[in-house]
Amino acid sequence: MPLMRRGVGRVGRPGLVGTVARTAVVAGTATAVVGGVSRHQAGKAQTQQDAAAYQAQQAAPPPPQAAYAAPPEAPAPPAATEDNTISQLQQLAELHSQGVLTDEEFAAQKAKVLGS
Protein backbone atom coordinates (compact mmCIF):
# COMPACT_ATOMS: atom_id res chain seq x y z
CA MET A 1 0.00 0.00 0.00
CA PRO A 2 1.55 3.36 -0.99
CA LEU A 3 2.20 5.97 1.67
CA MET A 4 -0.28 8.81 1.67
CA ARG A 5 0.61 12.25 2.90
CA ARG A 6 -2.00 14.41 4.48
CA GLY A 7 -3.69 16.61 1.87
CA VAL A 8 -2.51 14.50 -1.05
CA GLY A 9 -5.08 12.16 -2.61
CA ARG A 10 -2.75 10.43 -4.99
CA VAL A 11 0.98 10.44 -5.13
CA GLY A 12 2.13 13.65 -6.85
CA ARG A 13 -1.34 15.23 -7.05
CA PRO A 14 -2.54 17.72 -4.43
CA GLY A 15 -5.79 17.17 -2.60
CA LEU A 16 -8.65 19.60 -2.22
CA VAL A 17 -6.90 21.72 0.41
CA GLY A 18 -3.75 22.01 -1.71
CA THR A 19 -5.77 22.99 -4.78
CA VAL A 20 -7.72 25.62 -2.82
CA ALA A 21 -4.50 27.05 -1.37
CA ARG A 22 -2.87 27.23 -4.79
CA THR A 23 -5.96 28.92 -6.26
CA ALA A 24 -5.96 31.49 -3.43
CA VAL A 25 -2.30 32.32 -4.07
CA VAL A 26 -2.86 32.70 -7.82
CA ALA A 27 -5.95 34.86 -7.29
CA GLY A 28 -4.14 37.05 -4.75
CA THR A 29 -1.18 37.53 -7.07
CA ALA A 30 -3.46 38.42 -9.98
CA THR A 31 -5.32 40.95 -7.83
CA ALA A 32 -2.06 42.57 -6.71
CA VAL A 33 -0.78 42.80 -10.30
CA VAL A 34 -4.04 44.30 -11.60
CA GLY A 35 -4.05 46.84 -8.75
CA GLY A 36 -0.47 47.85 -9.51
CA VAL A 37 -1.21 48.24 -13.21
CA SER A 38 -4.30 50.33 -12.44
CA ARG A 39 -2.35 52.64 -10.13
CA HIS A 40 0.41 53.00 -12.73
CA GLN A 41 -2.07 53.86 -15.49
CA ALA A 42 -3.89 56.35 -13.25
CA GLY A 43 -0.60 58.05 -12.37
CA LYS A 44 0.41 58.22 -16.02
CA ALA A 45 -2.97 59.68 -17.00
CA GLN A 46 -2.67 62.30 -14.25
CA THR A 47 0.82 63.24 -15.42
CA GLN A 48 -0.44 63.66 -18.99
CA GLN A 49 -3.35 65.80 -17.79
CA ASP A 50 -0.97 67.98 -15.76
CA ALA A 51 1.31 68.40 -18.77
CA ALA A 52 -1.61 69.31 -21.04
CA ALA A 53 -2.87 71.86 -18.51
CA TYR A 54 0.61 73.35 -18.21
CA GLN A 55 0.99 73.62 -21.98
CA ALA A 56 -2.48 75.16 -22.31
CA GLN A 57 -1.60 77.67 -19.63
CA GLN A 58 1.63 78.57 -21.44
CA ALA A 59 -0.18 78.92 -24.78
CA ALA A 60 -3.07 81.05 -23.42
CA PRO A 61 -3.18 84.58 -24.82
CA PRO A 62 -2.37 87.40 -22.40
CA PRO A 63 -5.32 89.27 -20.85
CA PRO A 64 -6.56 92.29 -22.83
CA GLN A 65 -4.87 95.61 -22.09
CA ALA A 66 -6.80 98.44 -20.53
CA ALA A 67 -7.80 101.40 -22.74
CA TYR A 68 -5.66 103.78 -20.70
CA ALA A 69 -1.96 103.60 -19.99
CA ALA A 70 -1.30 102.49 -16.45
CA PRO A 71 1.65 103.98 -14.63
CA PRO A 72 4.74 101.79 -14.80
CA GLU A 73 5.10 99.42 -11.89
CA ALA A 74 8.23 99.12 -9.82
CA PRO A 75 10.45 96.25 -10.95
CA ALA A 76 10.04 93.04 -8.99
CA PRO A 77 12.85 91.98 -6.70
CA PRO A 78 15.34 89.80 -8.61
CA ALA A 79 15.25 86.95 -6.05
CA ALA A 80 11.53 86.34 -6.56
CA THR A 81 11.97 86.28 -10.34
CA GLU A 82 14.92 83.90 -10.08
CA ASP A 83 12.96 81.57 -7.75
CA ASN A 84 10.03 81.53 -10.17
CA THR A 85 12.33 80.80 -13.12
CA ILE A 86 14.08 78.01 -11.25
CA SER A 87 10.80 76.40 -10.22
CA GLN A 88 9.50 76.58 -13.81
CA LEU A 89 12.71 75.00 -15.12
CA GLN A 90 12.50 72.25 -12.49
CA GLN A 91 8.90 71.53 -13.47
CA LEU A 92 9.86 71.38 -17.15
CA ALA A 93 12.78 69.07 -16.38
CA GLU A 94 10.48 66.76 -14.42
CA LEU A 95 7.98 66.60 -17.29
CA HIS A 96 10.85 65.94 -19.72
CA SER A 97 12.32 63.16 -17.57
CA GLN A 98 8.87 61.53 -17.30
CA GLY A 99 8.63 61.48 -21.07
CA VAL A 100 5.70 63.92 -21.21
CA LEU A 101 7.71 66.53 -23.14
CA THR A 102 9.88 65.66 -26.12
CA ASP A 103 13.38 67.10 -26.45
CA GLU A 104 12.10 69.76 -28.87
CA GLU A 105 9.16 70.75 -26.64
CA PHE A 106 11.44 70.91 -23.62
CA ALA A 107 13.95 73.13 -25.45
CA ALA A 108 11.20 75.46 -26.69
CA GLN A 109 9.60 75.81 -23.25
CA LYS A 110 12.99 76.31 -21.58
CA ALA A 111 13.84 79.10 -24.05
CA LYS A 112 10.46 80.70 -23.35
CA VAL A 113 11.06 80.62 -19.57
CA LEU A 114 14.57 82.01 -19.92
CA GLY A 115 13.37 84.71 -22.32
CA SER A 116 15.79 83.67 -25.07
Summary of the structure (lengths in Angstrom):
residues: 116
radius of gyration: 29.8
end to end distance: 88.8
largest distance: 106.0
contacts: 208
relative contact order: 0.07
helix: 66%
strand: 4%
